[in-house]
Amino acid sequence: MEELDIATVTKRSIHGVFALVSRTFFIQLFSLGVITVLYALLKESEIGVFYVVSASIAFLSYFSDIGLAAALIQKKEALTEEDLKTTFTIQQILVVTVCLIALLLSGFVGNMYKLNVDGVHLFQALVAGFFLSSLKTIPSILLERNLRFDKLVIPQIIETIVFNSTVLFCALKGYGVMSYTYAVLARGIVGLLTIYLIAPWRMGLSFSKTVAKKLLSFGIPFQSNSVLALLKDDLLILYLGTVLPFSQLGYIGFAQKWAYTPLRLIMDNMIRITFPSFSRLAHDANHLGKAIEKSLFATISLIFPALTGLAILAPYFVHYIPKYQKWEPALLSLTFFTINAGLSSLSTPLTNALNAIGKVKVTLYLMVFWTIATWVFTPVAVFLFGFNGVAIASAFIATSVIGVVYLVKRYIVFNLTQLLIAPTIATLVMGSVLYFLSKILVTNLLTIFVMIGIGMGIYVGMMMLLGRQQIIADAKAIVASLKK
C-alpha cells in the first residue's frame, strides 16, 4: 500500500481541501436550498420525527465499527489485505447483528415514540441505508488514508444530489415523512455503486487474531469516544423525544441544523482531511504544529463571521418568509447553538489532532467530562427554559474549550492566541455594523442579501487590515503547492 512523505502529505492535503470545498460548494448550496424548501413544506412535527428517528440509527451505528476504520487510517505502517479483510469481517458481523436487532425492534421503537406507519418505515429504511453504508468502509479508508479526497468526494456529491432531489420531489408530491424514506434508500444504493466504481476492492472475509488485536488497541479507545458522543448527543435526542412534543423537537432540529450549517460546509471538510494528514505528520512535531495552526486559522476565519451573520440575520429571514414564521420560537435556540458551533470550531480540530498522534485516551477523558456535563446540565436547563434549554446548555458546556487548548499544548506546540486575534476582531466589527444597520435598512428579503454583502465586505477588509501578512503567505504556499 502507498506510503507518503511530508511533501506529498502537504500537497495532497491542500489539494484535498480544494477538492472538497470546490466540488462540494455548489452541491452544499443545492442542499441548503432543498432544506429551505422542506422546512417550508413539512410540518414541525414531521421534521421532529426525522430528527428523532435519525438519532436512533446514529445510536446503532456506534456499535458497528469499534474504531477499526480510524485505526486503519491512523496506522503508521502500510496496510495489508489481511488488515482490510479482518476489519471488513469484524465490521460486517457487527453490522448484520445490529441491523437484525433493529429490524426486530422497529415495532417497539414505533410504539415508544408513537410513530405512525410512515415513521416506522422511515426507521426501517435508515437501517437498510446503514447496512449499505457499511459496505463502503474499506474503499473509503483506502482513499482517505492516501489523501485522495478528489476521488472520495465524488460519491458524496452524487449521494447528496440523489437524496435531496428525491426528498424534495416526494415532499412536493405530499408524501410527508415518507419523502425521507425513499430518499434514504435511493442514496444508499447509488452511493454504494459509485464508490466501488471509483475505488474497486474485492470483498473478502478473513480473520487474523494478531491484526485484530493490534487494530483494536487503538480502535476501542477511539470508539469509546464515539460511544460517549452517542450518549452525549444522540441518546439525549432520544430522551428528549420522550419528554418533549415532536413540534418542539422540530424547533430544536431547525435551530441546530442552521446553526451547524457553517460547520458542515467548512469544518467537516477540514476534519475529513486533517485527521489522516495529522496522522501522517505525527512523527514530525514541527510540521504537525504548523499544520494545526494553518487548519485552525482557515477554519475560524470562515466559521466565525458566518455564524455571527447567521445569528444576526436569521430573525429577518424568518419574518420575511411567510412559511418560515412558524419557526420563530426556534430563534433563541439558534443563537445559542451558534455559540456552541463557534467554540466547537476550535475544540474539534484540536481533539482530532490528539487522536492523530495516538493520544486517544486523553480525548476519551474529555468526552467523559462532556457526556456527564451534558446529562447534568441539559435536563436542568430544559426544566428551567423549556426546549430552549438544550441549546443554552450546549453553549455553556462548549466553553470548556479552554481546557482542550491547555491539554493539547502539553503535547503539541502551536500559537492559538495569535491565530484568534484577526478573525475575532474582524468578526466583532462586522457583527456590530450588521446588528445596527439591519435595524435600519432591512425591510424585505432583498435588503437581507444586501446586508450579507455589506457584512462580507467589512469582514474581508478588516481581515486584510489585521492579518494581511499571514493571508498572503498562506495564499502563496497554496498556489505553490497547487502548481506542483
Secondary structure, DSSP 4 states (H G I P E B T S, - for coil): -----HHHHHHHHHHHHHHHHHHHHHHHHHHHHHHHHHHHHS-HHHHHHHHHHHHHHHHHHTTTTTTHHHHHHH-SSPP-HHHHHHHHHHHHHHHHHHHHHHHHTHHHHHHHTT--HHHHHHHHHHHHHHHHHHTTHHHHHHHHHTT-HHHHHHHHHHHHHHHHHHHHHHHHTT-TTHHHHHHHHHHHHHHHHHHHHHS---------HHHHHHHHHHHHHHHHHHHHHIIIIIHHHHHHHHHS-HHHHHHHHHHHHHHTHHIIIIIHHHHHHHHHHHHHTTT-HHHHHHHHHHHHHHHHHHHHHHHHHHHHHHHHHHHHSGGGGGGGGGHHHHHHHHHHHHHHHHHHHHHHHHHHTT-HHHHHHHHHHHHHHHHHHHHHHHHHHTTHHHHHHHHHHHTTHHHHHHHHHTTS---HHHHHHHHHHHHHHHHHHHHHHHHHH--SHHHHHHHHHHHHHHHHHHHHHHHHHHHHHHHHHHHHHHH-
